[in-house]
Amino acid sequence: MIRKHTAGVDTSLTWVKSSYSSDDGPSCVEVATDAEQIHIRDSKDVTRPHLTASPTAWSTFVALVHGSSAATRSR
């Protein structure tokens, strides 16, 4: 399940920027976790609403992205 949260910075979470983001180039996403959810936000504008996914939904998404990346590299 994925839900959209209201705008604003949640200071109770520790956000981690994607390794594909850089300070001088394109930005990607940041993620934070708590005991029950994975939070995902746009690193270009952290004040906008963020998404929350269950661990199962997040794991499925990551597996699909990794599978898609592997398929693209093998071409």
HTML snippet that shows the backbone in 3Dmol.js (N, CA, C, O; Angstrom):
<script src="https://3Dmol.org/build/3Dmol-min.js"></script>
<div id="view" style="width:600px;height:400px;position:relative"></div>
<script>
const pdb = `
ATOM      1  N   MET A   1       0.829  -1.173   0.000  1.00  0.00           N
ATOM      2  CA  MET A   1       0.000   0.000   0.000  1.00  0.00           C
ATOM      3  C   MET A   1       0.879   1.242   0.000  1.00  0.00           C
ATOM      4  O   MET A   1       1.876   1.299   0.719  1.00  0.00           O
ATOM      5  N   ILE A   2       0.520   2.222  -0.790  1.00  0.00           N
ATOM      6  CA  ILE A   2       1.253   3.483  -0.860  1.00  0.00           C
ATOM      7  C   ILE A   2       0.272   4.615  -0.575  1.00  0.00           C
ATOM      8  O   ILE A   2      -0.820   4.659  -1.141  1.00  0.00           O
ATOM      9  N   ARG A   3       0.672   5.530   0.309  1.00  0.00           N
ATOM     10  CA  ARG A   3      -0.173   6.675   0.664  1.00  0.00           C
ATOM     11  C   ARG A   3       0.609   7.961   0.463  1.00  0.00           C
ATOM     12  O   ARG A   3       1.838   7.978   0.538  1.00  0.00           O
ATOM     13  N   LYS A   4      -0.130   9.050   0.205  1.00  0.00           N
ATOM     14  CA  LYS A   4       0.457  10.378   0.065  1.00  0.00           C
ATOM     15  C   LYS A   4       0.245  11.145   1.367  1.00  0.00           C
ATOM     16  O   LYS A   4      -0.860  11.166   1.909  1.00  0.00           O
ATOM     17  N   HIS A   5       1.309  11.776   1.867  1.00  0.00           N
ATOM     18  CA  HIS A   5       1.213  12.581   3.085  1.00  0.00           C
ATOM     19  C   HIS A   5       1.125  14.057   2.735  1.00  0.00           C
ATOM     20  O   HIS A   5       1.462  14.457   1.620  1.00  0.00           O
ATOM     21  N   THR A   6       0.681  14.853   3.669  1.00  0.00           N
ATOM     22  CA  THR A   6       0.570  16.288   3.445  1.00  0.00           C
ATOM     23  C   THR A   6       1.954  16.923   3.362  1.00  0.00           C
ATOM     24  O   THR A   6       2.952  16.319   3.755  1.00  0.00           O
ATOM     25  N   ALA A   7       1.997  18.136   2.851  1.00  0.00           N
ATOM     26  CA  ALA A   7       3.256  18.862   2.694  1.00  0.00           C
ATOM     27  C   ALA A   7       3.834  19.222   4.053  1.00  0.00           C
ATOM     28  O   ALA A   7       3.137  19.245   5.067  1.00  0.00           O
ATOM     29  N   GLY A   8       5.130  19.502   4.038  1.00  0.00           N
ATOM     30  CA  GLY A   8       5.821  19.889   5.265  1.00  0.00           C
ATOM     31  C   GLY A   8       6.968  18.945   5.535  1.00  0.00           C
ATOM     32  O   GLY A   8       6.983  17.812   5.054  1.00  0.00           O
ATOM     33  N   VAL A   9       7.909  19.405   6.290  1.00  0.00           N
ATOM     34  CA  VAL A   9       9.085  18.606   6.610  1.00  0.00           C
ATOM     35  C   VAL A   9       8.830  17.869   7.918  1.00  0.00           C
ATOM     36  O   VAL A   9       8.528  18.491   8.936  1.00  0.00           O
ATOM     37  N   ASP A  10       8.950  16.557   7.894  1.00  0.00           N
ATOM     38  CA  ASP A  10       8.781  15.735   9.087  1.00  0.00           C
ATOM     39  C   ASP A  10      10.142  15.599   9.752  1.00  0.00           C
ATOM     40  O   ASP A  10      11.005  14.868   9.267  1.00  0.00           O
ATOM     41  N   THR A  11      10.329  16.294  10.850  1.00  0.00           N
ATOM     42  CA  THR A  11      11.631  16.305  11.518  1.00  0.00           C
ATOM     43  C   THR A  11      11.858  15.071  12.381  1.00  0.00           C
ATOM     44  O   THR A  11      12.954  14.886  12.911  1.00  0.00           O
ATOM     45  N   SER A  12      10.840  14.222  12.533  1.00  0.00           N
ATOM     46  CA  SER A  12      11.030  13.017  13.328  1.00  0.00           C
ATOM     47  C   SER A  12      11.689  11.893  12.536  1.00  0.00           C
ATOM     48  O   SER A  12      12.063  10.869  13.109  1.00  0.00           O
ATOM     49  N   LEU A  13      11.836  12.074  11.227  1.00  0.00           N
ATOM     50  CA  LEU A  13      12.434  11.053  10.374  1.00  0.00           C
ATOM     51  C   LEU A  13      13.861  11.430   9.997  1.00  0.00           C
ATOM     52  O   LEU A  13      14.187  12.611   9.877  1.00  0.00           O
ATOM     53  N   THR A  14      14.701  10.431   9.811  1.00  0.00           N
ATOM     54  CA  THR A  14      16.062  10.640   9.307  1.00  0.00           C
ATOM     55  C   THR A  14      16.058  10.255   7.839  1.00  0.00           C
ATOM     56  O   THR A  14      15.936   9.080   7.493  1.00  0.00           O
ATOM     57  N   TRP A  15      16.194  11.263   6.975  1.00  0.00           N
ATOM     58  CA  TRP A  15      16.130  11.053   5.528  1.00  0.00           C
ATOM     59  C   TRP A  15      17.507  10.756   4.971  1.00  0.00           C
ATOM     60  O   TRP A  15      18.494  11.359   5.392  1.00  0.00           O
ATOM     61  N   VAL A  16      17.580   9.819   4.016  1.00  0.00           N
ATOM     62  CA  VAL A  16      18.827   9.435   3.363  1.00  0.00           C
ATOM     63  C   VAL A  16      18.656   9.664   1.869  1.00  0.00           C
ATOM     64  O   VAL A  16      17.697   9.188   1.263  1.00  0.00           O
ATOM     65  N   LYS A  17      19.598  10.400   1.280  1.00  0.00           N
ATOM     66  CA  LYS A  17      19.519  10.718  -0.145  1.00  0.00           C
ATOM     67  C   LYS A  17      20.031   9.538  -0.972  1.00  0.00           C
ATOM     68  O   LYS A  17      20.977   8.852  -0.582  1.00  0.00           O
ATOM     69  N   SER A  18      19.406   9.320  -2.093  1.00  0.00           N
ATOM     70  CA  SER A  18      19.826   8.271  -3.010  1.00  0.00           C
ATOM     71  C   SER A  18      21.286   8.466  -3.401  1.00  0.00           C
ATOM     72  O   SER A  18      21.752   9.597  -3.541  1.00  0.00           O
ATOM     73  N   SER A  19      22.001   7.368  -3.576  1.00  0.00           N
ATOM     74  CA  SER A  19      23.398   7.448  -4.006  1.00  0.00           C
ATOM     75  C   SER A  19      23.501   7.975  -5.434  1.00  0.00           C
ATOM     76  O   SER A  19      24.586   8.368  -5.861  1.00  0.00           O
ATOM     77  N   TYR A  20      22.401   7.993  -6.179  1.00  0.00           N
ATOM     78  CA  TYR A  20      22.397   8.538  -7.530  1.00  0.00           C
ATOM     79  C   TYR A  20      22.206  10.052  -7.539  1.00  0.00           C
ATOM     80  O   TYR A  20      22.368  10.683  -8.584  1.00  0.00           O
ATOM     81  N   SER A  21      21.865  10.643  -6.400  1.00  0.00           N
ATOM     82  CA  SER A  21      21.736  12.094  -6.291  1.00  0.00           C
ATOM     83  C   SER A  21      23.109  12.681  -6.004  1.00  0.00           C
ATOM     84  O   SER A  21      23.977  12.020  -5.434  1.00  0.00           O
ATOM     85  N   SER A  22      23.290  13.922  -6.405  1.00  0.00           N
ATOM     86  CA  SER A  22      24.547  14.598  -6.094  1.00  0.00           C
ATOM     87  C   SER A  22      24.256  16.066  -5.805  1.00  0.00           C
ATOM     88  O   SER A  22      23.206  16.585  -6.185  1.00  0.00           O
ATOM     89  N   ASP A  23      25.180  16.723  -5.136  1.00  0.00           N
ATOM     90  CA  ASP A  23      24.992  18.130  -4.811  1.00  0.00           C
ATOM     91  C   ASP A  23      25.089  19.034  -6.032  1.00  0.00           C
ATOM     92  O   ASP A  23      24.533  20.133  -6.038  1.00  0.00           O
ATOM     93  N   ASP A  24      25.793  18.580  -7.070  1.00  0.00           N
ATOM     94  CA  ASP A  24      26.007  19.432  -8.236  1.00  0.00           C
ATOM     95  C   ASP A  24      25.289  18.929  -9.487  1.00  0.00           C
ATOM     96  O   ASP A  24      25.493  19.474 -10.572  1.00  0.00           O
ATOM     97  N   GLY A  25      24.468  17.918  -9.357  1.00  0.00           N
ATOM     98  CA  GLY A  25      23.806  17.374 -10.530  1.00  0.00           C
ATOM     99  C   GLY A  25      22.340  17.112 -10.272  1.00  0.00           C
ATOM    100  O   GLY A  25      21.736  17.698  -9.374  1.00  0.00           O
ATOM    101  N   PRO A  26      21.774  16.219 -11.074  1.00  0.00           N
ATOM    102  CA  PRO A  26      20.345  15.945 -10.914  1.00  0.00           C
ATOM    103  C   PRO A  26      20.049  15.338  -9.546  1.00  0.00           C
ATOM    104  O   PRO A  26      20.860  14.607  -8.977  1.00  0.00           O
ATOM    105  N   SER A  27      18.893  15.655  -9.050  1.00  0.00           N
ATOM    106  CA  SER A  27      18.465  15.122  -7.763  1.00  0.00           C
ATOM    107  C   SER A  27      17.509  13.965  -7.978  1.00  0.00           C
ATOM    108  O   SER A  27      16.897  13.828  -9.037  1.00  0.00           O
ATOM    109  N   CYS A  28      17.397  13.158  -6.980  1.00  0.00           N
ATOM    110  CA  CYS A  28      16.525  11.988  -7.088  1.00  0.00           C
ATOM    111  C   CYS A  28      15.551  11.950  -5.931  1.00  0.00           C
ATOM    112  O   CYS A  28      14.703  12.831  -5.788  1.00  0.00           O
ATOM    113  N   VAL A  29      15.675  10.943  -5.122  1.00  0.00           N
ATOM    114  CA  VAL A  29      14.754  10.762  -4.008  1.00  0.00           C
ATOM    115  C   VAL A  29      15.520  10.586  -2.706  1.00  0.00           C
ATOM    116  O   VAL A  29      16.711  10.277  -2.688  1.00  0.00           O
ATOM    117  N   GLU A  30      14.795  10.793  -1.629  1.00  0.00           N
ATOM    118  CA  GLU A  30      15.297  10.502  -0.301  1.00  0.00           C
ATOM    119  C   GLU A  30      14.321   9.526   0.340  1.00  0.00           C
ATOM    120  O   GLU A  30      13.120   9.576   0.076  1.00  0.00           O
ATOM    121  N   VAL A  31      14.839   8.644   1.179  1.00  0.00           N
ATOM    122  CA  VAL A  31      13.988   7.699   1.885  1.00  0.00           C
ATOM    123  C   VAL A  31      14.263   7.776   3.380  1.00  0.00           C
ATOM    124  O   VAL A  31      15.361   8.130   3.810  1.00  0.00           O
ATOM    125  N   ALA A  32      13.257   7.442   4.152  1.00  0.00           N
ATOM    126  CA  ALA A  32      13.372   7.348   5.605  1.00  0.00           C
ATOM    127  C   ALA A  32      12.519   6.163   6.036  1.00  0.00           C
ATOM    128  O   ALA A  32      11.528   5.828   5.387  1.00  0.00           O
ATOM    129  N   THR A  33      12.910   5.539   7.126  1.00  0.00           N
ATOM    130  CA  THR A  33      12.127   4.413   7.633  1.00  0.00           C
ATOM    131  C   THR A  33      11.751   4.651   9.084  1.00  0.00           C
ATOM    132  O   THR A  33      12.444   5.348   9.825  1.00  0.00           O
ATOM    133  N   ASP A  34      10.649   4.061   9.459  1.00  0.00           N
ATOM    134  CA  ASP A  34      10.294   3.988  10.865  1.00  0.00           C
ATOM    135  C   ASP A  34       9.917   2.531  11.131  1.00  0.00           C
ATOM    136  O   ASP A  34      10.176   1.668  10.293  1.00  0.00           O
ATOM    137  N   ALA A  35       9.331   2.255  12.244  1.00  0.00           N
ATOM    138  CA  ALA A  35       9.056   0.868  12.622  1.00  0.00           C
ATOM    139  C   ALA A  35       8.106   0.152  11.666  1.00  0.00           C
ATOM    140  O   ALA A  35       8.133  -1.075  11.582  1.00  0.00           O
ATOM    141  N   GLU A  36       7.267   0.895  10.945  1.00  0.00           N
ATOM    142  CA  GLU A  36       6.236   0.242  10.138  1.00  0.00           C
ATOM    143  C   GLU A  36       6.172   0.667   8.676  1.00  0.00           C
ATOM    144  O   GLU A  36       5.453   0.045   7.894  1.00  0.00           O
ATOM    145  N   GLN A  37       6.911   1.721   8.280  1.00  0.00           N
ATOM    146  CA  GLN A  37       6.725   2.271   6.941  1.00  0.00           C
ATOM    147  C   GLN A  37       8.043   2.732   6.320  1.00  0.00           C
ATOM    148  O   GLN A  37       9.041   2.951   7.006  1.00  0.00           O
ATOM    149  N   ILE A  38       8.004   2.869   5.009  1.00  0.00           N
ATOM    150  CA  ILE A  38       9.090   3.475   4.241  1.00  0.00           C
ATOM    151  C   ILE A  38       8.536   4.782   3.693  1.00  0.00           C
ATOM    152  O   ILE A  38       7.464   4.795   3.088  1.00  0.00           O
ATOM    153  N   HIS A  39       9.252   5.877   3.899  1.00  0.00           N
ATOM    154  CA  HIS A  39       8.824   7.196   3.436  1.00  0.00           C
ATOM    155  C   HIS A  39       9.729   7.594   2.269  1.00  0.00           C
ATOM    156  O   HIS A  39      10.943   7.398   2.322  1.00  0.00           O
ATOM    157  N   ILE A  40       9.131   8.154   1.218  1.00  0.00           N
ATOM    158  CA  ILE A  40       9.867   8.524   0.010  1.00  0.00           C
ATOM    159  C   ILE A  40       9.499   9.954  -0.344  1.00  0.00           C
ATOM    160  O   ILE A  40       8.321  10.310  -0.369  1.00  0.00           O
ATOM    161  N   ARG A  41      10.529  10.792  -0.624  1.00  0.00           N
ATOM    162  CA  ARG A  41      10.246  12.184  -1.014  1.00  0.00           C
ATOM    163  C   ARG A  41      11.217  12.637  -2.093  1.00  0.00           C
ATOM    164  O   ARG A  41      12.276  12.041  -2.290  1.00  0.00           O
ATOM    165  N   ASP A  42      10.837  13.696  -2.780  1.00  0.00           N
ATOM    166  CA  ASP A  42      11.646  14.324  -3.823  1.00  0.00           C
ATOM    167  C   ASP A  42      12.750  15.128  -3.152  1.00  0.00           C
ATOM    168  O   ASP A  42      12.460  16.015  -2.349  1.00  0.00           O
ATOM    169  N   SER A  43      13.997  14.841  -3.462  1.00  0.00           N
ATOM    170  CA  SER A  43      15.102  15.551  -2.808  1.00  0.00           C
ATOM    171  C   SER A  43      15.270  16.979  -3.310  1.00  0.00           C
ATOM    172  O   SER A  43      15.994  17.762  -2.696  1.00  0.00           O
ATOM    173  N   LYS A  44      14.604  17.339  -4.432  1.00  0.00           N
ATOM    174  CA  LYS A  44      14.690  18.706  -4.938  1.00  0.00           C
ATOM    175  C   LYS A  44      13.809  19.666  -4.136  1.00  0.00           C
ATOM    176  O   LYS A  44      14.102  20.859  -4.054  1.00  0.00           O
ATOM    177  N   ASP A  45      12.732  19.144  -3.544  1.00  0.00           N
ATOM    178  CA  ASP A  45      11.810  19.990  -2.781  1.00  0.00           C
ATOM    179  C   ASP A  45      11.258  19.176  -1.613  1.00  0.00           C
ATOM    180  O   ASP A  45      10.203  18.551  -1.723  1.00  0.00           O
ATOM    181  N   VAL A  46      11.970  19.191  -0.513  1.00  0.00           N
ATOM    182  CA  VAL A  46      11.628  18.350   0.633  1.00  0.00           C
ATOM    183  C   VAL A  46      10.395  18.848   1.396  1.00  0.00           C
ATOM    184  O   VAL A  46       9.915  18.161   2.297  1.00  0.00           O
ATOM    185  N   THR A  47       9.879  20.028   1.048  1.00  0.00           N
ATOM    186  CA  THR A  47       8.689  20.541   1.730  1.00  0.00           C
ATOM    187  C   THR A  47       7.398  20.044   1.094  1.00  0.00           C
ATOM    188  O   THR A  47       6.323  20.219   1.669  1.00  0.00           O
ATOM    189  N   ARG A  48       7.484  19.439  -0.062  1.00  0.00           N
ATOM    190  CA  ARG A  48       6.287  18.915  -0.728  1.00  0.00           C
ATOM    191  C   ARG A  48       5.841  17.622  -0.060  1.00  0.00           C
ATOM    192  O   ARG A  48       6.600  17.033   0.710  1.00  0.00           O
ATOM    193  N   PRO A  49       4.620  17.171  -0.341  1.00  0.00           N
ATOM    194  CA  PRO A  49       4.144  15.909   0.253  1.00  0.00           C
ATOM    195  C   PRO A  49       5.062  14.740  -0.107  1.00  0.00           C
ATOM    196  O   PRO A  49       5.707  14.735  -1.156  1.00  0.00           O
ATOM    197  N   HIS A  50       5.105  13.759   0.780  1.00  0.00           N
ATOM    198  CA  HIS A  50       5.895  12.564   0.499  1.00  0.00           C
ATOM    199  C   HIS A  50       4.988  11.342   0.477  1.00  0.00           C
ATOM    200  O   HIS A  50       3.853  11.383   0.952  1.00  0.00           O
ATOM    201  N   LEU A  51       5.506  10.262  -0.079  1.00  0.00           N
ATOM    202  CA  LEU A  51       4.776   9.008  -0.149  1.00  0.00           C
ATOM    203  C   LEU A  51       5.216   8.099   0.980  1.00  0.00           C
ATOM    204  O   LEU A  51       6.351   8.179   1.450  1.00  0.00           O
ATOM    205  N   THR A  52       4.317   7.240   1.410  1.00  0.00           N
ATOM    206  CA  THR A  52       4.642   6.235   2.407  1.00  0.00           C
ATOM    207  C   THR A  52       4.233   4.882   1.852  1.00  0.00           C
ATOM    208  O   THR A  52       3.124   4.718   1.344  1.00  0.00           O
ATOM    209  N   ALA A  53       5.131   3.917   1.953  1.00  0.00           N
ATOM    210  CA  ALA A  53       4.858   2.568   1.455  1.00  0.00           C
ATOM    211  C   ALA A  53       5.074   1.551   2.567  1.00  0.00           C
ATOM    212  O   ALA A  53       5.872   1.759   3.481  1.00  0.00           O
ATOM    213  N   SER A  54       4.354   0.463   2.466  1.00  0.00           N
ATOM    214  CA  SER A  54       4.598  -0.643   3.392  1.00  0.00           C
ATOM    215  C   SER A  54       5.937  -1.286   3.017  1.00  0.00           C
ATOM    216  O   SER A  54       6.382  -1.147   1.877  1.00  0.00           O
ATOM    217  N   PRO A  55       6.574  -1.974   3.938  1.00  0.00           N
ATOM    218  CA  PRO A  55       7.828  -2.656   3.594  1.00  0.00           C
ATOM    219  C   PRO A  55       7.656  -3.634   2.424  1.00  0.00           C
ATOM    220  O   PRO A  55       8.561  -3.767   1.600  1.00  0.00           O
ATOM    221  N   THR A  56       6.523  -4.309   2.340  1.00  0.00           N
ATOM    222  CA  THR A  56       6.278  -5.239   1.240  1.00  0.00           C
ATOM    223  C   THR A  56       6.194  -4.508  -0.094  1.00  0.00           C
ATOM    224  O   THR A  56       6.784  -4.947  -1.081  1.00  0.00           O
ATOM    225  N   ALA A  57       5.463  -3.396  -0.130  1.00  0.00           N
ATOM    226  CA  ALA A  57       5.338  -2.616  -1.369  1.00  0.00           C
ATOM    227  C   ALA A  57       6.694  -2.058  -1.786  1.00  0.00           C
ATOM    228  O   ALA A  57       7.031  -2.070  -2.970  1.00  0.00           O
ATOM    229  N   TRP A  58       7.475  -1.569  -0.822  1.00  0.00           N
ATOM    230  CA  TRP A  58       8.798  -1.007  -1.134  1.00  0.00           C
ATOM    231  C   TRP A  58       9.733  -2.091  -1.668  1.00  0.00           C
ATOM    232  O   TRP A  58      10.436  -1.867  -2.653  1.00  0.00           O
ATOM    233  N   SER A  59       9.747  -3.259  -1.031  1.00  0.00           N
ATOM    234  CA  SER A  59      10.600  -4.364  -1.484  1.00  0.00           C
ATOM    235  C   SER A  59      10.242  -4.792  -2.897  1.00  0.00           C
ATOM    236  O   SER A  59      11.124  -5.070  -3.709  1.00  0.00           O
ATOM    237  N   THR A  60       8.951  -4.846  -3.189  1.00  0.00           N
ATOM    238  CA  THR A  60       8.505  -5.200  -4.535  1.00  0.00           C
ATOM    239  C   THR A  60       8.964  -4.164  -5.547  1.00  0.00           C
ATOM    240  O   THR A  60       9.456  -4.519  -6.618  1.00  0.00           O
ATOM    241  N   PHE A  61       8.809  -2.889  -5.221  1.00  0.00           N
ATOM    242  CA  PHE A  61       9.243  -1.804  -6.109  1.00  0.00           C
ATOM    243  C   PHE A  61      10.747  -1.894  -6.377  1.00  0.00           C
ATOM    244  O   PHE A  61      11.177  -1.825  -7.528  1.00  0.00           O
ATOM    245  N   VAL A  62      11.537  -2.045  -5.330  1.00  0.00           N
ATOM    246  CA  VAL A  62      12.999  -2.111  -5.489  1.00  0.00           C
ATOM    247  C   VAL A  62      13.393  -3.324  -6.334  1.00  0.00           C
ATOM    248  O   VAL A  62      14.271  -3.216  -7.191  1.00  0.00           O
ATOM    249  N   ALA A  63      12.764  -4.464  -6.106  1.00  0.00           N
ATOM    250  CA  ALA A  63      13.069  -5.660  -6.896  1.00  0.00           C
ATOM    251  C   ALA A  63      12.743  -5.442  -8.370  1.00  0.00           C
ATOM    252  O   ALA A  63      13.506  -5.855  -9.244  1.00  0.00           O
ATOM    253  N   LEU A  64      11.622  -4.799  -8.647  1.00  0.00           N
ATOM    254  CA  LEU A  64      11.257  -4.515 -10.037  1.00  0.00           C
ATOM    255  C   LEU A  64      12.229  -3.548 -10.692  1.00  0.00           C
ATOM    256  O   LEU A  64      12.595  -3.728 -11.853  1.00  0.00           O
ATOM    257  N   VAL A  65      12.651  -2.528  -9.960  1.00  0.00           N
ATOM    258  CA  VAL A  65      13.618  -1.566 -10.506  1.00  0.00           C
ATOM    259  C   VAL A  65      14.951  -2.259 -10.789  1.00  0.00           C
ATOM    260  O   VAL A  65      15.540  -2.058 -11.852  1.00  0.00           O
ATOM    261  N   HIS A  66      15.422  -3.058  -9.865  1.00  0.00           N
ATOM    262  CA  HIS A  66      16.681  -3.777 -10.073  1.00  0.00           C
ATOM    263  C   HIS A  66      16.568  -4.749 -11.242  1.00  0.00           C
ATOM    264  O   HIS A  66      17.508  -4.878 -12.026  1.00  0.00           O
ATOM    265  N   GLY A  67      15.443  -5.428 -11.371  1.00  0.00           N
ATOM    266  CA  GLY A  67      15.240  -6.344 -12.495  1.00  0.00           C
ATOM    267  C   GLY A  67      15.210  -5.613 -13.813  1.00  0.00           C
ATOM    268  O   GLY A  67      15.766  -6.092 -14.801  1.00  0.00           O
ATOM    269  N   SER A  68      14.568  -4.458 -13.846  1.00  0.00           N
ATOM    270  CA  SER A  68      14.498  -3.639 -15.051  1.00  0.00           C
ATOM    271  C   SER A  68      15.878  -3.114 -15.417  1.00  0.00           C
ATOM    272  O   SER A  68      16.231  -3.084 -16.596  1.00  0.00           O
ATOM    273  N   SER A  69      16.660  -2.701 -14.430  1.00  0.00           N
ATOM    274  CA  SER A  69      18.014  -2.198 -14.684  1.00  0.00           C
ATOM    275  C   SER A  69      18.897  -3.310 -15.232  1.00  0.00           C
ATOM    276  O   SER A  69      19.683  -3.075 -16.150  1.00  0.00           O
ATOM    277  N   ALA A  70      18.780  -4.508 -14.690  1.00  0.00           N
ATOM    278  CA  ALA A  70      19.581  -5.637 -15.168  1.00  0.00           C
ATOM    279  C   ALA A  70      19.217  -5.987 -16.592  1.00  0.00           C
ATOM    280  O   ALA A  70      20.097  -6.288 -17.398  1.00  0.00           O
ATOM    281  N   ALA A  71      17.924  -5.954 -16.923  1.00  0.00           N
ATOM    282  CA  ALA A  71      17.477  -6.253 -18.279  1.00  0.00           C
ATOM    283  C   ALA A  71      18.003  -5.218 -19.271  1.00  0.00           C
ATOM    284  O   ALA A  71      18.396  -5.563 -20.385  1.00  0.00           O
ATOM    285  N   THR A  72      18.010  -3.947 -18.862  1.00  0.00           N
ATOM    286  CA  THR A  72      18.501  -2.872 -19.720  1.00  0.00           C
ATOM    287  C   THR A  72      20.001  -3.004 -19.963  1.00  0.00           C
ATOM    288  O   THR A  72      20.466  -2.791 -21.083  1.00  0.00           O
ATOM    289  N   ARG A  73      20.765  -3.355 -18.921  1.00  0.00           N
ATOM    290  CA  ARG A  73      22.222  -3.493 -19.066  1.00  0.00           C
ATOM    291  C   ARG A  73      22.608  -4.671 -19.960  1.00  0.00           C
ATOM    292  O   ARG A  73      23.660  -4.633 -20.598  1.00  0.00           O
ATOM    293  N   SER A  74      21.777  -5.718 -20.020  1.00  0.00           N
ATOM    294  CA  SER A  74      22.140  -6.901 -20.782  1.00  0.00           C
ATOM    295  C   SER A  74      21.862  -6.758 -22.283  1.00  0.00           C
ATOM    296  O   SER A  74      22.212  -7.639 -23.068  1.00  0.00           O
ATOM    297  N   ARG A  75      21.245  -5.670 -22.668  1.00  0.00           N
ATOM    298  CA  ARG A  75      20.939  -5.462 -24.096  1.00  0.00           C
ATOM    299  C   ARG A  75      22.124  -4.998 -24.867  1.00  0.00           C
ATOM    300  O   ARG A  75      22.028  -4.780 -26.075  1.00  0.00           O
TER     301      ARG A  75
END
`;
const viewer = $3Dmol.createViewer("view");
viewer.addModel(pdb, "pdb");
viewer.setStyle({}, {cartoon: {color: "spectrum"}});
viewer.zoomTo();
viewer.render();
</script>
